[in-house]
Amino acid sequence: MGVNSSAQIAQQMPLIRDPETLRYLTVLGDSLAKVTDQRDLEWHFNIVDSKEVNAFAVPGGYIYVNRGLIERAESMSQVAGVLGHEIGHVTRRHSIKQMQKAQGANVGVSLACILTRVCGSGLGSAAMNVGAGAVFSKFSRSDEAEADEEGVRTSIKAGIDPSGIPEMFQILLEERKKNPAAMETWFATHPLEEDRIAATQALIRTYPAAQLEGLTKDSQNFHAFKDRLASLPPSPEPRKP
């Protein structure tokens, strides 16, 4: 299911192909996945070349982060937290449960509609409702809480400061006030309010202080990665339906 969906995503969505940026994201993602994956999946980390903010996962270990989200992150731990959260959706099988709801739908067209807002016509909206509306509809609050818990736990196991998770949430909430259009796809698929920030902060406080000491928050390599991403051609405008 994941392999087929990833092939459709590659056809339908603009992906960053630059080996240097993908290498960094893969190394970071693998450092998180290896400490939490009990099934020994082959993980794939991709950057969607879209200035809109989003991140999503499909079954089998395929993780996608939009360029717009990375651009808004201020530290390595914030992007790591997003990756850990999406990895949690895979390991807790949230993604496959949603995709099973949409078996037989035209998921390829639907993915492009829901994740990059390329479809504005009635036909495109209909396709989205049939396919990706089931695949990437909002996760339940319990699913999101579980993925947050996995993100915190995974970050700590990987030696990364988990405070990047509530920090990234705060950045996204503030960005929604300034630029709601760029945040539409994120909030369409990720319920996020102030209480979720408080919940992740409270979760982090349940860990012993000694366990949180010395965890990595940022790195020069992360900022070199962001600089490299910024040097690439601008993200394409969403395709017209």
C-alpha positions as CSV (number, residue, x, y, z in Angstrom):
1,M,0.0,0.0,0.0
2,G,2.8,2.4,0.9
3,V,4.9,1.6,-2.1
4,N,2.0,2.2,-4.5
5,S,1.1,5.4,-2.8
6,S,4.6,6.7,-2.8
7,A,4.8,6.1,-6.5
8,Q,1.6,8.1,-7.0
9,I,2.9,10.9,-4.8
10,A,6.1,11.0,-6.9
11,Q,4.0,11.5,-10.0
12,Q,1.5,13.9,-8.5
13,M,3.5,16.1,-6.2
14,P,6.7,18.2,-6.7
15,L,9.5,16.7,-4.7
16,I,13.0,18.0,-4.0
17,R,15.5,15.9,-5.8
18,D,18.7,17.6,-4.6
19,P,20.9,14.8,-3.1
20,E,22.5,16.9,-0.5
21,T,19.4,18.1,1.2
22,L,17.8,14.6,1.0
23,R,20.9,13.1,2.5
24,Y,20.6,15.3,5.6
25,L,16.9,14.7,6.1
26,T,17.4,11.0,5.7
27,V,20.2,10.8,8.2
28,L,18.1,12.8,10.7
29,G,15.0,10.7,10.0
30,D,16.9,7.4,10.3
31,S,18.4,8.4,13.6
32,L,14.9,8.7,14.9
33,A,13.3,5.7,13.2
34,K,16.0,3.3,14.3
35,V,15.3,3.8,18.0
36,T,11.5,3.2,17.7
37,D,10.8,1.0,14.7
38,Q,10.2,-2.6,15.9
39,R,9.4,-3.9,12.4
40,D,12.7,-2.9,10.8
41,L,11.1,-1.0,8.0
42,E,13.0,0.6,5.2
43,W,12.3,4.3,5.9
44,H,12.1,7.0,3.1
45,F,12.2,10.7,3.9
46,N,11.2,13.2,1.3
47,I,10.8,16.9,0.9
48,V,7.7,18.2,-0.9
49,D,8.7,21.3,-2.9
50,S,5.8,23.4,-1.7
51,K,5.9,26.7,0.2
52,E,2.8,25.6,2.1
53,V,3.3,24.1,5.5
54,N,2.6,20.4,5.9
55,A,4.0,17.0,6.8
56,F,2.5,13.6,6.4
57,A,3.2,9.8,6.3
58,V,2.0,6.9,4.4
59,P,2.2,3.3,5.5
60,G,5.5,1.4,5.2
61,G,7.8,4.1,6.4
62,Y,7.3,6.9,3.8
63,I,7.6,10.3,5.4
64,Y,7.1,13.7,3.6
65,V,7.9,17.2,4.9
66,N,7.0,20.3,3.0
67,R,9.7,22.8,2.2
68,G,7.6,25.5,3.8
69,L,7.6,23.8,7.1
70,I,11.4,23.4,7.1
71,E,11.8,27.0,6.1
72,R,9.8,28.1,9.2
73,A,11.7,25.9,11.6
74,E,14.3,27.6,13.8
75,S,16.3,24.6,15.1
76,M,17.1,21.0,14.3
77,S,15.0,19.7,17.2
78,Q,11.9,21.3,15.7
79,V,12.2,19.4,12.4
80,A,13.2,16.3,14.3
81,G,10.0,16.6,16.4
82,V,7.9,16.7,13.3
83,L,9.6,13.7,11.9
84,G,9.2,11.8,15.2
85,H,5.5,12.7,15.2
86,E,5.0,11.4,11.7
87,I,7.1,8.3,12.4
88,G,4.7,7.8,15.3
89,H,1.7,7.8,13.0
90,V,3.3,4.9,11.1
91,T,4.5,2.9,14.0
92,R,1.1,3.2,15.7
93,R,-0.5,2.3,12.4
94,H,-2.7,5.4,12.2
95,S,-1.8,6.0,8.6
96,I,-2.6,2.5,7.4
97,K,-6.0,2.6,9.2
98,Q,-6.9,5.7,7.3
99,M,-5.6,4.4,4.0
100,Q,-7.6,1.2,4.4
101,K,-10.7,3.3,4.4
102,A,-9.9,4.6,1.0
103,Q,-9.0,1.3,-0.8
104,G,-10.2,1.5,-4.4
105,A,-10.3,5.3,-4.5
106,N,-8.2,7.4,-6.9
107,V,-5.7,8.2,-4.2
108,G,-3.1,9.6,-6.6
109,V,-5.3,12.6,-7.7
110,S,-6.6,12.9,-4.2
111,L,-3.2,13.2,-2.6
112,A,-2.3,16.2,-4.8
113,C,-5.6,17.8,-4.0
114,I,-5.6,17.5,-0.3
115,L,-1.9,18.1,0.4
116,T,-1.1,21.0,-2.0
117,R,-4.5,22.5,-2.7
118,V,-4.0,22.1,-6.4
119,C,-7.6,21.3,-7.0
120,G,-10.0,24.2,-7.0
121,S,-12.7,22.9,-9.3
122,G,-15.7,20.9,-8.4
123,L,-14.2,17.8,-10.0
124,G,-11.1,18.1,-8.1
125,S,-13.0,18.6,-4.8
126,A,-15.0,15.5,-5.6
127,A,-11.9,13.5,-6.1
128,M,-10.5,14.7,-2.9
129,N,-13.6,13.8,-1.0
130,V,-13.7,10.3,-2.4
131,G,-10.0,9.5,-1.9
132,A,-7.6,11.5,0.2
133,G,-10.5,12.9,2.3
134,A,-10.5,9.4,3.8
135,V,-6.7,8.9,3.7
136,F,-5.6,12.2,5.1
137,S,-8.6,13.4,7.0
138,K,-7.9,14.8,10.4
139,F,-6.4,12.3,12.7
140,S,-8.5,11.9,15.9
141,R,-7.3,13.8,19.0
142,S,-6.3,10.4,20.5
143,D,-4.2,9.6,17.4
144,E,-2.5,13.0,17.5
145,A,-1.8,12.6,21.2
146,E,-0.3,9.2,20.6
147,A,1.9,10.5,17.8
148,D,3.0,13.4,20.0
149,E,3.9,10.9,22.7
150,E,5.9,8.9,20.2
151,G,7.6,12.0,19.0
152,V,8.7,13.0,22.5
153,R,9.8,9.5,23.4
154,T,11.6,9.0,20.0
155,S,13.4,12.4,20.2
156,I,14.8,11.6,23.7
157,K,15.9,8.1,22.7
158,A,17.7,9.6,19.7
159,G,19.5,12.2,22.0
160,I,17.4,15.1,20.7
161,D,15.8,17.8,22.8
162,P,12.0,17.1,22.7
163,S,11.1,20.7,23.4
164,G,11.3,21.2,19.6
165,I,7.9,19.7,19.4
166,P,5.9,22.3,21.4
167,E,8.1,25.0,19.9
168,M,7.2,24.0,16.4
169,F,3.5,23.9,17.3
170,Q,3.8,27.4,18.7
171,I,5.5,28.6,15.5
172,L,2.7,27.1,13.4
173,L,0.0,28.7,15.5
174,E,1.6,32.1,15.2
175,E,2.1,31.6,11.5
176,R,-1.6,30.8,11.1
177,K,-2.4,34.3,12.5
178,K,-0.1,36.0,10.0
179,N,-0.5,33.8,6.9
180,P,-3.6,31.5,7.2
181,A,-3.5,30.5,3.5
182,A,0.0,29.0,3.8
183,M,-1.2,27.0,6.8
184,E,-4.4,25.6,5.4
185,T,-3.1,22.2,4.5
186,W,-1.4,21.6,7.8
187,F,-4.5,22.5,9.9
188,A,-6.7,20.5,7.5
189,T,-4.9,17.3,8.5
190,H,-3.5,18.1,12.0
191,P,-5.8,19.4,14.7
192,L,-3.7,21.8,16.7
193,E,-4.6,24.2,19.5
194,E,-2.9,25.8,22.5
195,D,-3.9,22.9,24.7
196,R,-1.9,20.5,22.6
197,I,1.2,22.6,23.2
198,A,0.5,22.5,27.0
199,A,0.0,18.7,26.8
200,T,3.4,18.1,25.1
201,Q,5.1,20.4,27.5
202,A,3.5,18.5,30.4
203,L,4.6,15.2,28.9
204,I,8.2,16.3,28.6
205,R,8.1,17.3,32.3
206,T,7.3,13.7,33.3
207,Y,10.8,12.7,32.2
208,P,13.5,12.9,34.9
209,A,15.6,16.1,34.5
210,A,18.8,14.1,34.3
211,Q,17.4,12.3,31.2
212,L,16.8,15.6,29.5
213,E,20.2,17.1,30.2
214,G,22.7,17.4,27.4
215,L,20.2,16.5,24.6
216,T,20.9,18.2,21.2
217,K,18.8,21.1,20.3
218,D,20.4,22.5,17.2
219,S,23.4,21.9,14.9
220,Q,25.5,23.7,12.3
221,N,24.7,20.9,9.9
222,F,21.0,21.7,10.2
223,H,21.6,25.4,9.3
224,A,23.8,24.3,6.4
225,F,20.9,22.1,5.3
226,K,18.5,25.1,5.5
227,D,20.9,27.3,3.6
228,R,21.2,24.6,0.9
229,L,17.5,24.4,0.6
230,A,17.2,28.1,0.4
231,S,19.7,28.1,-2.5
232,L,17.5,25.9,-4.7
233,P,15.0,27.3,-7.2
234,P,11.8,28.6,-5.6
235,S,9.0,26.2,-5.0
236,P,6.6,26.0,-8.0
237,E,3.2,27.6,-7.8
238,P,0.3,25.1,-7.2
239,R,-0.8,23.6,-10.4
240,K,-4.1,24.8,-11.9
241,P,-6.9,22.2,-11.8
